Amino acid sequence: MKTISLIIVTLIATLLGTGVAAAQTPAAASLQRGKALFIQHGCARCHGTEGQGGAGARIGSKPPATAALIQYVRNPSGAMPPYRNQVTDAELTDIRSYLASIPPPPPVKDIPLLNQ
């Protein structure tokens, strides 16, 4: 009887664990798509592979809101070329999710080499 109870408890725990993992899968997939799209559409060439900036603005870890990002990508100011038809709103949403998932850089005071 104890063996059957243990099997049932294990089965329930496994099923619940699978449900939790399945619920997280779309977000993880969005981040992976976003990173791939960020590189595929050439965003990383100017903004760096993690949005750290370069020729383009720093947009990693704290990107603009989705609607603002979409608006800017479609009608940018400055040197950025417009991406009107090359990337969809859904792709930009995934790109923004990827950028928002990037942890912020450490504060300068916490980088020993910069404090010498």
C-alpha positions in Angstrom: 0.0 0.0 0.0 2.8 2.4 0.9 4.5 1.7 -2.5 1.3 2.5 -4.4 0.9 5.7 -2.4 4.5 6.7 -3.1 4.0 6.0 -6.8 0.9 8.1 -6.9 2.6 11.0 -5.1 5.6 10.8 -7.5 3.3 10.7 -10.5 1.4 13.8 -9.3 4.6 15.7 -8.5 5.9 14.8 -12.0 2.7 16.0 -13.7 2.6 19.2 -11.7 6.3 19.8 -12.5 5.6 19.2 -16.2 2.8 21.8 -16.1 5.0 24.4 -14.6 7.7 23.8 -17.2 5.2 23.9 -20.0 3.9 27.2 -18.7 7.4 28.7 -18.9 8.2 27.4 -22.3 6.5 30.2 -24.4 8.5 32.9 -22.6 11.8 31.0 -23.0 11.0 30.4 -26.7 10.2 34.1 -27.1 13.6 35.0 -25.6 15.4 32.6 -27.9 13.6 33.9 -31.0 14.2 37.4 -29.9 18.0 36.9 -29.6 18.1 35.1 -33.0 16.0 37.8 -34.6 18.2 40.6 -33.0 21.2 39.0 -34.7 19.5 38.0 -38.0 18.1 41.5 -38.7 21.4 43.1 -38.0 20.5 44.9 -34.8 23.6 43.5 -33.1 25.9 45.1 -35.6 25.2 48.6 -34.2 23.7 47.9 -30.7 26.1 45.0 -29.7 25.1 41.4 -29.2 23.6 42.1 -25.8 22.3 45.6 -26.6 25.3 47.1 -24.8 25.7 49.8 -27.5 28.3 50.7 -30.0 27.6 52.7 -33.1 23.9 52.4 -32.0 22.4 53.2 -28.6 22.6 51.0 -25.6 19.2 49.2 -25.5 19.9 46.1 -23.5 18.5 45.3 -20.1 16.2 48.4 -20.1 14.7 48.6 -23.6 11.8 51.0 -24.4 8.3 49.8 -24.0 7.1 47.5 -26.8 4.9 50.1 -28.5 7.7 52.8 -28.3 10.3 50.3 -29.7 8.0 49.4 -32.6 7.3 53.1 -33.3 11.0 54.0 -33.2 12.1 51.1 -35.4 9.5 52.0 -38.0 10.3 55.8 -37.9 13.7 56.3 -36.3 15.5 59.6 -35.8 19.3 60.0 -36.3 21.4 57.5 -38.2 19.3 54.4 -37.7 17.7 53.2 -40.9 13.9 52.5 -40.8 12.8 48.9 -40.6 9.2 49.2 -41.9 8.6 45.8 -43.6 11.7 43.8 -42.7 10.6 42.9 -39.2 7.1 42.2 -37.9 5.6 43.6 -34.7 5.6 40.1 -33.3 9.3 39.8 -34.0 10.0 43.1 -32.4 8.0 42.0 -29.4 10.3 38.9 -29.1 13.4 41.1 -29.6 12.2 43.4 -26.8 11.7 40.4 -24.6 15.3 39.3 -25.3 16.7 42.7 -24.5 14.7 43.0 -21.3 16.1 39.7 -20.1 19.7 40.9 -20.3 20.9 41.7 -16.8 22.2 45.3 -16.3 26.0 45.8 -16.1 27.5 46.0 -12.7 28.0 49.5 -11.3 31.4 51.1 -12.1 32.3 51.0 -8.3 32.1 47.2 -8.4 34.6 46.8 -11.2 38.1 46.7 -9.6 40.0 47.6 -12.7 38.0 50.8 -13.2 38.7 51.9 -9.6 42.5 51.9 -9.6 
